[in-house]
């Protein structure tokens, strides 16, 4: 009789695990059932702002593999619109609710993969349903927002609450659709994933395209009129709005896991080992935005919800479930985004992270251009490095600039991953041609500046 593998969550981590397990074990050996509360599997939530803006014209362009494709190509029983409501580890059973047909489904398992992802942060004032207020975590969320934007009377004034990746990308998307946009952020800067000096460069770029930014501002409620959103209420007064997008961040979606007795770490994510096995619970695995990971620089457990990690972690879990051997070595927090024409990249520790981790360090900021100064289209780029004192080991890096800025963070991420010092980095053999870089690449200029700072 075939073993049964149950997957909770049908996006990146869950379906990567299911696909890898299936490649290694046939249907006669392993029966795989995946429960997904939404309508879609394996889709790019990161692409939703570009769909909203119109840059990506069709929703289905964001879907990598449909439920039908998983059934036909991988013989995986994908059950969409099924929300798992309980996990019973003693009975080795999950309970799921059929959201469309009604009723309850119980399914036993030999192996369980918990890949429920992350849940949006939702303050008290956002919990009452008000027409015209949207999150953007799923394709269903995106479809609902698009419907509102295209419905008469068409919204003209948007407020985005939260200045993280989703918030700044949605603010740009709404500007591109012709709306006037306010972004409200409780912190002193948007993009708190970079240091304040770099975040201010992002804020300046947003203001240049007409986005009004209110930092250090706390939202206290929502006003509605005739059943529709009318304003976002802040401590400094109301901001008129006929559409509101929430970008307040996410936390690990672990309510089911906690109720079942799965161990949670200090970051709030599920504790797993390097093979993605849930610590101390045989036959149960977890991957994606619901788990915590080891930060390779600080050595601390962290929650870094990114699709890149989710796919890798799901793949590792699936290989191991399928009888192979794989490990997930940790994260360094590399991420990039675009705010209008401005590109932002970061990897490793920010200044406050380095301080909290107990490092002594120096920071340097270098200004350069993305191309040779005489080549058409040369634009400014700011590179910031954080290096340990006295060793010179790179601890973190941030880049803000125009064309060709963001992907330069990858060279810094590789250096960071491999424990390079800034002195070693000054000799990196990076590509040069006037259309792509000056003779001294901005990465090398910043590394040289960091070496000088360490010597002082």
C-alpha positions as CSV (number, residue, x, y, z in Angstrom):
1,X,0.0,0.0,0.0
2,X,1.3,3.5,-1.0
3,X,2.4,5.9,1.7
4,X,0.5,9.2,1.8
5,X,2.1,12.6,1.8
6,X,-0.2,15.5,2.7
7,X,0.9,19.1,1.7
8,X,-0.7,22.1,3.4
9,X,-0.3,25.0,1.0
10,X,-0.2,24.9,-2.8
11,X,2.3,27.7,-3.6
12,X,6.1,27.8,-4.0
13,X,7.3,25.7,-1.0
14,X,4.5,23.1,-0.9
15,X,4.4,22.3,-4.6
16,X,8.2,22.3,-4.9
17,X,8.2,19.7,-2.2
18,X,5.5,17.7,-3.8
19,X,7.1,17.8,-7.3
20,X,10.5,16.8,-6.0
21,X,9.0,13.9,-4.0
22,X,7.1,12.7,-7.0
23,X,10.1,12.8,-9.3
24,X,11.8,10.3,-6.9
25,X,8.9,8.1,-5.9
26,X,6.1,6.9,-8.2
27,X,2.4,6.7,-7.5
28,X,2.6,3.1,-6.4
29,X,5.0,4.1,-3.7
30,X,3.7,7.6,-2.7
31,X,0.2,9.1,-2.9
32,X,0.4,12.9,-2.7
33,X,-2.5,15.2,-1.7
34,X,-2.1,19.0,-1.6
35,X,-4.7,21.3,0.0
36,X,-4.8,24.9,-1.1
37,X,-7.4,27.4,0.2
38,X,-7.2,29.6,-2.9
39,X,-8.0,29.0,-6.6
40,X,-4.3,28.9,-7.8
41,X,-1.1,27.0,-7.3
42,X,2.5,28.0,-7.9
43,X,2.0,31.6,-8.7
44,X,4.0,34.7,-8.4
45,X,2.6,36.9,-5.6
46,X,5.6,39.2,-6.3
47,X,4.2,40.0,-9.7
48,X,0.9,41.3,-8.5
49,X,1.9,45.0,-8.4
50,X,3.0,44.7,-12.1
51,X,-0.4,43.1,-13.0
52,X,-2.2,45.9,-11.1
53,X,-0.2,48.6,-13.0
54,X,-0.9,47.0,-16.4
55,X,2.7,46.1,-17.1
56,X,1.7,42.4,-17.0
57,X,-1.6,42.3,-18.9
58,X,-3.0,38.9,-17.8
59,X,-3.4,37.3,-14.4
60,X,-2.5,33.8,-15.8
61,X,1.0,35.1,-16.8
62,X,1.8,35.0,-13.1
63,X,0.8,31.3,-12.8
64,X,3.8,29.0,-13.2
65,X,1.8,25.7,-13.0
66,X,-1.9,25.2,-12.7
67,X,-3.6,22.6,-10.4
68,X,-4.6,20.7,-13.5
69,X,-1.0,20.6,-14.7
70,X,0.1,19.1,-11.3
71,X,-2.6,16.5,-11.6
72,X,-1.8,15.6,-15.2
73,X,2.0,15.8,-15.2
74,X,2.8,14.8,-11.7
75,X,-0.1,12.8,-10.5
76,X,-0.6,15.0,-7.5
77,X,-4.1,15.3,-6.1
78,X,-4.4,19.1,-5.8
79,X,-7.5,20.2,-3.9
80,X,-8.0,23.9,-4.3
81,X,-10.5,25.9,-2.2
82,X,-9.8,23.5,0.6
83,X,-8.7,25.1,3.9
84,X,-7.0,22.9,6.4
85,X,-8.5,23.7,9.8
86,X,-6.7,21.2,12.1
87,X,-3.7,18.9,12.2
88,X,-3.9,15.8,14.5
89,X,-0.4,14.5,15.0
90,X,-1.6,11.6,17.2
91,X,-4.0,10.3,14.6
92,X,-1.7,11.4,11.8
93,X,-4.6,13.2,10.2
94,X,-5.6,16.6,8.8
95,X,-9.1,18.1,8.6
96,X,-10.0,20.4,5.7
97,X,-13.1,22.5,4.9
98,X,-14.4,22.6,1.4
99,X,-14.9,26.3,0.9
100,X,-17.1,26.0,-2.2
101,X,-19.0,22.7,-1.7
102,X,-19.2,22.8,2.0
103,X,-18.5,19.9,4.3
104,X,-15.4,18.5,5.8
105,X,-12.6,16.3,4.6
106,X,-10.4,14.1,6.8
107,X,-7.2,12.7,5.3
108,X,-4.6,10.6,7.0
109,X,-0.9,11.0,6.3
110,X,2.4,9.2,6.7
111,X,4.3,12.3,5.8
112,X,3.2,15.9,6.3
113,X,4.6,19.0,4.7
114,X,3.5,22.2,6.4
115,X,3.8,25.0,3.8
116,X,1.1,27.5,4.8
117,X,3.2,30.5,4.0
118,X,2.8,33.9,5.7
119,X,-0.2,35.8,6.9
120,X,-0.6,39.6,6.5
121,X,-0.2,41.8,9.6
122,X,-3.6,43.1,10.3
123,X,-4.1,45.7,13.1
124,X,-7.3,46.0,14.9
125,X,-8.6,48.9,12.8
126,X,-8.2,46.9,9.6
127,X,-10.2,43.9,10.8
128,X,-13.6,45.3,10.0
129,X,-14.5,44.8,6.4
130,X,-14.8,48.0,4.5
131,X,-15.5,48.1,0.8
132,X,-12.4,49.5,-1.0
133,X,-9.8,48.2,1.4
134,X,-7.5,45.5,0.0
135,X,-4.5,43.3,0.9
136,X,-2.4,42.0,-2.0
137,X,-1.1,38.6,-0.8
138,X,-2.9,36.4,-3.4
139,X,-4.1,36.4,-7.0
140,X,-7.6,36.5,-5.6
141,X,-6.7,39.7,-3.7
142,X,-5.2,41.2,-6.9
143,X,-8.4,40.4,-8.9
144,X,-10.6,42.0,-6.2
145,X,-8.5,45.2,-6.3
146,X,-8.5,45.4,-10.1
147,X,-12.3,45.0,-10.1
148,X,-12.6,47.9,-7.7
149,X,-10.2,50.1,-9.7
150,X,-12.2,49.5,-12.9
151,X,-15.7,49.9,-11.3
152,X,-17.7,53.1,-11.5
153,X,-17.2,55.5,-9.9
154,X,-13.6,54.9,-10.5
155,X,-11.3,55.6,-7.6
156,X,-9.1,58.7,-7.9
157,X,-7.4,58.9,-4.5
158,X,-5.4,55.9,-3.1
159,X,-3.7,55.5,0.3
160,X,-1.1,52.8,0.7
161,X,-0.5,51.9,4.4
162,X,3.0,50.5,4.9
163,X,6.2,51.3,3.2
164,X,7.9,48.0,2.8
165,X,8.4,46.2,-0.5
166,X,4.7,45.6,-1.2
167,X,3.8,49.1,-0.2
168,X,6.3,51.0,-2.4
169,X,5.6,48.7,-5.4
170,X,1.8,49.1,-5.0
171,X,2.2,52.9,-4.7
172,X,4.1,52.9,-8.0
173,X,1.5,50.7,-9.6
174,X,-1.3,53.0,-8.6
175,X,0.5,56.1,-9.8
176,X,1.0,54.3,-13.1
177,X,-2.8,53.8,-13.2
178,X,-3.3,57.6,-12.9
179,X,-4.4,57.8,-9.2
180,X,-3.1,60.3,-6.7
181,X,-1.3,58.3,-4.1
182,X,-0.4,58.8,-0.4
183,X,1.9,56.4,1.3
184,X,1.6,56.3,5.1
185,X,4.5,54.6,7.1
186,X,4.8,54.4,10.9
187,X,8.6,54.3,10.8
188,X,10.7,57.3,10.0
189,X,11.4,56.1,6.4
190,X,10.0,53.8,3.7
191,X,11.9,50.6,3.0
192,X,13.0,49.8,6.5
193,X,15.0,46.9,5.1
194,X,17.7,49.4,4.3
195,X,19.4,51.9,6.5
196,X,17.8,55.3,7.0
197,X,20.2,57.2,4.7
198,X,19.5,54.8,1.9
199,X,15.8,54.8,2.6
200,X,15.7,58.5,2.2
201,X,17.0,58.1,-1.4
202,X,14.0,55.9,-2.0
203,X,11.7,58.4,-0.5
204,X,13.1,61.2,-2.7
205,X,12.5,59.1,-5.8
206,X,8.9,58.4,-4.8
207,X,8.2,62.1,-4.2
208,X,9.6,62.9,-7.7
209,X,6.9,60.8,-9.3
210,X,4.2,62.4,-7.3
211,X,3.7,60.0,-4.4
212,X,3.0,61.9,-1.2
213,X,4.8,60.2,1.8
214,X,3.9,60.6,5.4
215,X,6.5,58.9,7.6
216,X,6.3,58.7,11.4
217,X,2.6,58.5,11.1
218,X,0.3,56.0,12.8
219,X,-3.0,55.0,11.3
220,X,-5.8,54.7,13.9
221,X,-8.8,53.8,11.8
222,X,-10.9,54.0,8.6
223,X,-13.8,56.2,7.7
224,X,-16.5,55.0,5.4
225,X,-19.4,56.7,3.6
226,X,-22.3,54.9,2.0
227,X,-20.6,51.6,2.6
228,X,-17.4,52.6,0.9
229,X,-14.0,53.7,2.1
230,X,-13.8,57.5,2.5
231,X,-10.6,58.2,4.4
232,X,-7.7,56.8,6.3
233,X,-7.7,58.2,9.9
234,X,-4.2,59.0,11.3
235,X,-3.0,60.7,14.5
236,X,-2.4,63.8,12.4
237,X,-5.8,63.8,10.8
238,X,-7.7,62.0,8.0
239,X,-6.4,61.4,4.5
240,X,-9.2,61.1,1.8
241,X,-9.2,57.8,0.0
242,X,-11.5,55.9,-2.3
243,X,-9.2,52.9,-2.4
244,X,-6.8,51.6,0.3
245,X,-4.0,49.1,0.0
246,X,-2.5,47.4,3.0
247,X,1.2,46.7,2.9
248,X,1.9,46.2,6.6
249,X,4.1,43.2,6.2
250,X,3.5,39.5,7.1
251,X,4.2,37.1,9.9
252,X,4.6,33.3,9.7
253,X,1.2,31.6,9.2
254,X,1.7,29.1,12.1
255,X,-1.7,29.2,13.9
256,X,-2.4,25.6,12.8
257,X,1.1,24.5,13.6
258,X,1.1,25.9,17.0
259,X,-2.3,24.4,17.8
260,X,-0.9,21.0,16.7
261,X,2.1,21.3,18.9
262,X,4.8,22.0,16.3
263,X,7.7,23.9,17.8
264,X,8.1,27.6,17.0
265,X,11.3,29.5,17.2
266,X,12.1,33.0,18.5
267,X,11.2,34.6,15.1
268,X,7.7,33.1,15.3
269,X,8.5,30.6,12.4
270,X,8.4,26.8,12.7
271,X,11.7,25.4,13.9
272,X,13.3,23.1,11.3
273,X,16.7,21.4,10.8
274,X,18.8,21.8,7.7
275,X,16.9,19.1,5.9
276,X,13.6,21.0,6.6
277,X,12.4,18.4,9.1
278,X,10.3,19.9,11.9
279,X,12.4,19.7,15.1
280,X,11.5,16.7,17.2
281,X,8.4,15.7,15.2
282,X,9.0,12.5,13.0
283,X,7.5,12.5,9.6
284,X,6.6,16.2,9.6
285,X,8.4,18.8,7.4
286,X,8.0,22.5,6.9
287,X,9.2,25.0,4.3
288,X,8.6,28.5,3.0
289,X,7.4,31.6,4.6
290,X,6.1,29.8,7.7
291,X,9.5,28.6,8.9
292,X,12.5,30.4,10.4
293,X,15.9,30.2,8.9
294,X,19.5,30.6,10.0
295,X,21.1,33.9,9.1
296,X,24.6,33.0,7.9
297,X,26.2,36.3,9.0
298,X,24.6,36.9,12.4
299,X,24.1,33.3,13.3
300,X,20.6,34.1,14.5
301,X,17.2,32.5,13.6
302,X,15.3,34.9,11.3
303,X,12.1,35.0,9.4
304,X,12.8,36.2,5.9
305,X,9.7,35.6,3.7
306,X,10.9,35.4,0.1
307,X,9.9,33.2,-2.8
308,X,13.5,32.4,-3.6
309,X,13.9,30.8,-0.1
310,X,10.5,29.1,-0.3
311,X,11.3,27.3,-3.6
312,X,14.7,26.2,-2.4
313,X,13.4,25.0,1.0
314,X,10.5,23.1,-0.7
315,X,12.9,21.5,-3.1
316,X,15.2,20.4,-0.2
317,X,12.2,18.9,1.7
318,X,10.9,17.0,-1.4
319,X,14.4,15.6,-2.2
320,X,14.7,14.2,1.3
321,X,11.1,12.9,1.4
322,X,11.8,11.2,-1.9
323,X,14.8,9.3,-0.5
324,X,17.6,11.7,-1.5
325,X,19.7,13.9,0.6
326,X,19.7,17.7,0.6
327,X,20.2,20.6,3.1
328,X,19.2,24.3,3.2
329,X,22.3,26.2,4.3
330,X,20.6,29.4,5.5
331,X,19.9,32.9,4.3
332,X,21.7,36.3,4.1
333,X,18.6,38.4,3.3
334,X,19.4,39.4,-0.3
335,X,16.5,41.3,-1.9
336,X,15.9,43.7,-4.8
337,X,13.0,45.9,-5.8
338,X,12.2,48.8,-8.1
339,X,10.6,52.1,-7.2
340,X,9.6,53.7,-10.5
341,X,13.0,54.0,-12.3
342,X,15.0,53.7,-9.0
343,X,16.5,50.3,-8.2
344,X,17.2,49.1,-4.6
345,X,19.2,46.1,-3.5
346,X,20.3,44.8,-0.1
347,X,22.1,41.8,1.4
348,X,23.4,40.8,4.8
349,X,23.1,43.0,7.9
350,X,22.0,46.6,8.2
351,X,23.8,48.9,10.7
352,X,21.2,48.2,13.5
353,X,21.4,44.4,12.8
354,X,25.2,44.5,13.1
355,X,24.9,46.4,16.4
356,X,22.3,44.0,17.8
357,X,24.5,41.0,16.8
358,X,27.4,42.5,18.7
359,X,29.8,43.3,15.8
360,X,32.3,46.1,15.7
361,X,32.1,47.6,12.2
362,X,32.7,50.4,9.9
363,X,30.3,51.7,7.2
364,X,31.2,53.5,4.0
365,X,29.1,55.0,1.3
366,X,30.4,55.4,-2.2
367,X,28.9,57.4,-5.1
368,X,29.6,56.3,-8.7
369,X,27.8,55.8,-12.0
370,X,26.3,52.7,-13.5
371,X,28.3,53.1,-16.7
372,X,31.4,55.0,-17.9
373,X,30.7,58.7,-17.2
374,X,31.0,59.7,-20.8
375,X,28.7,56.9,-22.1
376,X,25.1,58.0,-22.8
377,X,22.7,57.1,-20.0
378,X,25.2,57.2,-17.2
379,X,23.3,57.6,-13.9
380,X,24.2,57.9,-10.3
381,X,24.5,54.9,-8.0
382,X,25.1,54.8,-4.2
383,X,26.8,51.7,-2.7
384,X,26.9,51.2,1.1
385,X,29.1,48.6,2.7
386,X,29.3,47.4,6.3
387,X,32.5,45.6,7.3
388,X,33.6,44.0,10.5
389,X,36.4,45.6,12.4
390,X,39.3,44.7,12.4
391,X,39.0,41.6,10.2
392,X,37.4,43.5,7.2
393,X,34.9,40.8,6.6
394,X,31.9,42.0,4.7
395,X,28.8,42.1,6.9
396,X,26.2,43.8,4.7
397,X,25.7,45.9,1.6
398,X,23.0,48.1,0.1
399,X,22.7,49.7,-3.3
400,X,20.3,52.5,-4.5
401,X,20.6,53.8,-8.1
402,X,19.2,53.8,-11.5
403,X,19.6,51.3,-14.4
404,X,22.0,48.4,-13.7
405,X,22.0,49.1,-9.9
406,X,20.0,46.4,-8.3
407,X,21.6,43.3,-9.8
408,X,25.0,44.5,-8.7
409,X,23.9,43.4,-5.2
410,X,24.4,39.8,-6.4
411,X,28.2,40.2,-6.6
412,X,28.1,41.5,-3.1
413,X,25.9,38.7,-2.0
414,X,28.3,36.1,-3.3
415,X,31.2,37.8,-1.5
416,X,29.2,37.9,1.7
417,X,28.1,34.3,1.3
418,X,31.7,33.2,1.0
419,X,33.0,35.3,3.9
420,X,35.2,37.6,1.8
421,X,36.9,40.6,3.3
422,X,36.6,44.0,1.6
423,X,40.3,43.9,0.9
424,X,39.8,40.7,-1.1
425,X,36.9,42.3,-2.9
426,X,39.0,45.1,-4.3
427,X,40.7,42.5,-6.6
428,X,37.4,40.9,-7.9
429,X,37.6,40.4,-11.6
430,X,34.3,42.1,-12.5
431,X,33.2,42.7,-16.1
432,X,34.0,46.1,-17.7
433,X,32.8,47.8,-20.8
434,X,31.7,51.5,-21.1
435,X,27.9,50.6,-21.6
436,X,27.9,48.5,-18.4
437,X,30.4,49.9,-15.9
438,X,33.1,52.4,-15.3
439,X,36.7,51.0,-15.2
440,X,36.4,50.9,-11.4
441,X,33.0,49.2,-10.9
442,X,30.9,50.9,-8.1
443,X,31.3,47.6,-6.0
444,X,35.1,47.9,-6.2
445,X,35.1,51.6,-5.4
446,X,33.0,50.9,-2.3
447,X,35.4,48.1,-1.3
448,X,38.4,50.3,-1.6
449,X,36.7,53.0,0.5
450,X,36.0,50.4,3.2
451,X,39.6,49.2,3.2
452,X,40.7,52.9,3.8
453,X,38.2,53.3,6.6
454,X,39.4,50.1,8.4
455,X,43.0,51.4,8.2
456,X,42.1,54.7,9.9
